Structures are given as C-alpha cells and as structure tokens.
Amino acid sequence: MTKPVIQTKELTKVYGKKVAVDHLNLEIEEGEIFGYLGPNGSGKTTTLLMLLGLSVPTSGTAIVAGHDVVRESREVRKVVGALPEFAGFYEDMTAAQNLEYIGALNDLPRSECRSRSKELLEIVGLTESANIKVGKFSRGMRQRLGIAQALIKRPTVLLLDEPTIGVDPQGTKELRDLITKLNREQHLTIIFSSHLLNEVQKVCSRVGIIRRGRLVATGTIDALTAELTKGEGVRMEIRLEGLTQAMLKAVESVSGVRSVEPWNGGLLLQADPGAIQEVSKTIRAHGGLILLMKPQELSLEEIFMKYYQEA
C-alpha cells in the first residue's frame, strides 16, 4: 500500500476576519497527481503556502514527507519544489544562467549547477533555448522553466499553482505531457492546483474541491460520480450498430429505464442497475450489434458545479 506523503489535520489559516482555509483534512498518497480545484480566492494558494512552510497555520497541523511544516519548515523546503502562479526569473539572464543561479542558491557545487541545469533543460524541452534570455520567452516556455527551477534540488513533492493559466493550447498540452512524464518517470507526488477543470481531468488521478476555504469533496472522478448520482440509477454509454426508431422505443419501455436518447451513433441510457441486462437483450432482439457498454462518468465540470450548488 502507498502511504500519505501529505497529511493535514484541521489545517486552518485566518487573515483578520477572513478564514482562508477552514479545518482542512486531506491525505495525498505518494506518487499521486492530485487536482486541487476551486475558483480564485477559494484557498488553494494559501494551502500550498502552508504546505511549503512559507505561511504559518493559525491552527491545525500539516505533515509533508514526514516533516511538520511549522517545526521543520526548512526540511520541508528541501523536499518540496513549487511553481507559483507567476514564477519569477532574471529577465536579462539566459535559461541556463537562471537555473545555475538557483542551483547555487540551493548550495549545489558549481559543476553540479551546470550539469543539473543542462539535465533539467532537456527534461522540460528547453535545450535549444538554453542560451536565450528569459525576457524573450513565451508564457508556456516560462512555465516549463519554472518547473525546471522547482526541480533543481531533486524534490519528492511538486506543487503547481495554476501551471497552465495564460498558456496557449499547444503550450498547455506540452505542460500536461511534462507533468505526466515527471510523475511517471521520477515518481514525483504532484499537487496540481487550478480552476481550469478540463486540464485537471486530463492528468489527475484524484481531485479535491475547495469552496470558501472548506474542502467539500475529494476522490476519483468515478467515486465522485457515483456519490452524486446515488439514487439516480446508472448512466450508460452504449455504442452499437443498427440503431432504429423501433429499437429506441423498445428500450424506452424496458422496466427500470429512466431515460434513453440517441448519442454519438448509439444510446445514452439512465436506468436502474437491474435493467441493464434486459436493455442488452432488447437491443439484440431488434437486430442491434452492441460494440461497447460502459458507465459514463460525469465531467469534472459537472461534478464541480454539483458540489458548489450543494455546499
């Protein structure tokens, strides 16, 4: 079994009268890409700052890679790399010079700074831009360099705050691919904080939804879908050949079928679990060839909106 690499208990941060993070209880397992979702001002960045040991909690605790974020904040920063929403660079220095300088600030020997810079530029796909001044970089290139900067000290945890915001579609895809690669090849535990739900759904194994500082839901997309559709039956995507109007009417009449509609050359069905077998028989009886039947999960946007409406 994997173990939690991040664990918070009743973690709270208050600024004056504003509760930015409200009794957060969260566990993130080693090797996860965890999507941390919420609109601007919901508490995402404040949470990340506490996990980095850069903001002291008002109350509660957080343990990151075995270290308490308050008592052992320096140890936390040794094992956690972070990409802030707007990473800072020296604009008149090249990508390689920026990385070498950050390496020196992290007490790497000069020779290691150079070799590590070269290695990281290759990992993030910026080798050909190593000697270009960062002031000429696009937003996507800056974000990839920011990730390289976060990796300079070989962390085990990577915190990404809105990494794809303001990045064009091609750059966004490159960042998604890079995040997945880092997780797979370097076994990094990654928190992907964002309000761009479509991007999170493409890379994250599990998500948490925060609203006004409170965690209102956490789990896989499948688990959250099941929770939200409990009592509503199952939603099935049925791909088939030979769909006819008579078949559609016959499926509609099956006991336990709540709704059915043509969808993408097949059917989109909502029904009681016990009705699925009879639906399958009905389709075949009307000359249909079933190519695929699978539960249809909600989109992350649907899940997000449902939890926000209920919270």
N, C-alpha and C positions, 0 to 999 in steps of 0.2 A: 504493500500500500504506500502511496505517496503521503508525505507529511505536509502540514501547512508551513509555508515559508513566510507568510504574513498572517498575523492574527491580531485582531483588535477586540477589545472588550470595553463596551460602554464609552468608546472614544468620543470626546466632546471638545468643541472649540467655540468659545463665546467671545465676540468682539463687542464690548459695551453691552447694549441690549439685544444685539443680533446673535442668534445661535447659528453659526455657520455649519457646524457638523454636530449632530444630535444623537448621542449614545449609539455610536456605530459599532455593531458586532459583525465582524467579517473574517472569513478564513479564505486564503488563497493558497492552493496547493503548488508544490514545486513542479515546474515545467508547464504551468498553465499560461495561456494567453487570456487574460481576464478583461472583459469590457466593462468599464465603469461609466455609466450613462447618466446624463442629466443636462438640462439647459444651462446656459451661463448663469452663475450665481447660485447654483444648487448645492455647492460644497465640494465639488470634485477636486479643484486645485488645492483647497485648504486641506483636504485629506492627504493629498500627495505630499504637501509640505510637511505635515506631521510625520508621515512615513519616512521622509528623508531626514528627520531630525532637525529641520530648519524652522519649525514652528512648535512651540511647547503646548501640549494639550491643556485645556482648562481642567479636565478630569478624564479618568479612564486610562487605559494602557494600550500600547501597540508594541508588538514584538516583530522584528524583521530579521530573518535569517538568524534567529536565536539571540538577537540583541534588542534590549529595551531602547526605544527611540529617545527617551529622556536621559536615562543614566549612562547610556553607551552611544550617544549620538555620533561621536567620531568613528566608532566601529561600524555603525550603520552606513555612514557615508563612504566607507571603504568598500562595501559590498553592494551598494546600490548606485546605479547610473541613472541619470534623468535627462530627459529632453523637455525643457519648458516650452510653453506655447510659442514664445518668441525667443529663440536661442540667441545669445549674444556672441559676436565674433569681432575680431580686429579686421576692419574692412580693408585696410591697406596691406594686410599680410595675406600670403597665399594660403590655400587649404592646408598644405603640408606644414607651413610655418605655424598656423593656428594650432594644429594638433601637437606639434612638437612642443610648443609653449605650454599647452595644457598638460602634456606629459611631464614637463619639468616642474610645474606647479604641484603635480602629484608625486614628486620625488623620484621619478624614473631617471636612471642614468642617461646621459646624453645619447649614447649609442643605442640604447633601448628606445628612446624617444623617436629616433629616426626610423628604426626598424618597425616599431609599433605603428607609427604614422603611415608608413608605406603599406603595411598589412591591412590597416583599417580602411584606407582609401580604396584598396582593392575590394574589400568586403562590401563596402557601401556603393561601389560602382563609380568612384570618382578618380580613378588612377589617371585618366587622361586630363583631368582638371586640377591635378596636384599643384601645379605652379601658376594657377590663375588666381588673382586676388579675389577674395570673397565678396568684395563690393560689387563684382560683376555676376555673381551667382543668382540664379532664379530661386524662387521660394522652395521648390522641390529639392534643388541641389543643397540649399542651406539646411533643410531638414535632414537630408542624408548626412551632411557633415556634422550636424548636431548629434545624430545618433552615433557617429564615429567618435565624437568628443565624449559622449556618455560612456562609451566602451573602453576608453583609454586605460582605465585601471582594472580591467577584466572583472566587471561586476557579475554577480549571480542573479541580480534582480534589476530589471529595467523599467522605469516609469516614464510613460509617454503621455504628455499633456497636449491634447488636440494636435496630433502629429500631421494630419492631412489637411488641416484648415488652410484655405487660401492657396492650395496646390492644384494645378491643372489635372485633368483626368489621367494623362499619361504618367505624370509625376506621382499621382495618388496610387496608381497601380504598382509603380516601382517601389513605393514605400510599403505597400501591403505585402508585396513579394519579399522585400527585405525583412520585414518583421517576422513573417512566417519562417524564413530561412534562419534567422537568428535563433528563433525558438527551437527549431528542429535540429540544427547543426551544433549550436553552442549550448543547448539545454537551458536557455535563459527563461526565467519566470518573468512574464511581461504584464504590466497593467497598462491598458490602452484606454485612456480617459478621453471621452468625446461626446459631442451632441450629434455627430453625423452617423445616424443609426445604420445606414446601409453599409458603410465601411466597416463598422464593428461586426456586423453579422457575417461578413466575409472572412474574418480572421480569428474571431474569438471562440474559445471552447465553452465559455460560461460568461454570464453577464450579471452585473448588479445595477439596479436602477435607484438613483438617489433623487429625492424631491424635498426641497427646502431643508436640506441637511439630514434628512432621515432616509435610511435605506428601506425602500418599500418592497423590493423583490430581489431575489437572487436565484440563479440556477441556469441550466442549459435551456436553449430555445425549446426543445422538446418538453422539458419539465414545466416550463412556464406556460406553454401552450396547453398542456394537459390540465394545469391548475385553472387556467382561465376559462377553458371550455367544459369544465366539470359540470355534468348535468345537462349539457347541450348535445350529447352524443359525439360521435367521431366524425371528422371531416376527412373524406377520402378523395384522392385523385385517381381516376380510372382512365387509363389510356386504352383505346380499343379500336378495332376496325369493324365497319359495318353498322355504325350508328344510324338508326332510323327513328322516325317520329313514333312509330308503334312501340319500339323498344323503350323510348323515353317515357311514354305513358305507362307502360307495364312496370317499369322501375318505380315510377311515382306512386303506384298503387300497392307496392310491397309494404306490408305492415312494419312499422318502425322507421320508415324513411321519412325524414322531416323536410328535406328539400333536395332537389336534384336539378341541375341545369347543364346544358352543353358547355363544354370548356376545352379549348385547345384540341379539337378533334375527338374528344372523349367526354367524360362526365365529371362534374364536381358534385360530390354527394355529402349530405349530412344526415346521419342516421344513428339509431341505437346500435351498439356493438353486435347484438344478436341478429341484426337484419342483414349484415354484410354477406353472409353465405347465401341467403335467399336472393339477394341482388345479383350475385355472381351467377347463380343458376338461371335467373330471369334473362340476363344478358345473353347467355349461351343458347337458351331456348329460342331467342329471337334472332339467331344467326350471327351474333357478335363474337369476335375473337378478342379476348382480353390480353393485352400486351403487358400491362402493369397495373397493379393496385397498391397504393401506398397512402398512409396517413399524410395529410397535408398540414404542415405546421404553420402557425401564424407568422407573419413577417415581424421582424423586430419592431418596426414602426407600430404595427397593430398592438403588440404586447405593451410597448411603451405607453401608448395612448390609453389603453385599458387601465393600466395601473395608475396612471396620472388622474384619470377620471374617478377612480375608486378611492384613491388615497385622500 
